[in-house]
Amino acid sequence: MILPTKHIALSESIIGLAGYLLTFLKDGSYSIDMIWERLTNPKDDIGACFVRHSIDNVVLAIDLLFMMKVVDVNDEGKIFLL
């Protein structure tokens, strides 16, 4: 489920979700709750995700981005791009 395969689409994988979450973080810093809210209640086309992900997958995607040193967390607990 982390990587897309023959039977798992990119939008269903954790790495695909991580790339999708980067579009949110371009606008500024967000808490996990704010990211989850924007993912589940889209107000524009950028929030329209084809696959419903659980909060566990969102946290795993953010962890993946953190381990890859693409994002970091500030003192307020908000996630931002490096």
PyMOL commands that set and color helices and strands:
alter all, ss='L'
color gray80, all
select helices_A, chain A and resi 10-12+14-25+32-40+45-47+55-67
alter helices_A, ss='H'
color red, helices_A
select strands_A, chain A and resi 71-73+79-81
alter strands_A, ss='S'
color yellow, strands_A
deselect
rebuild
show_as cartoon
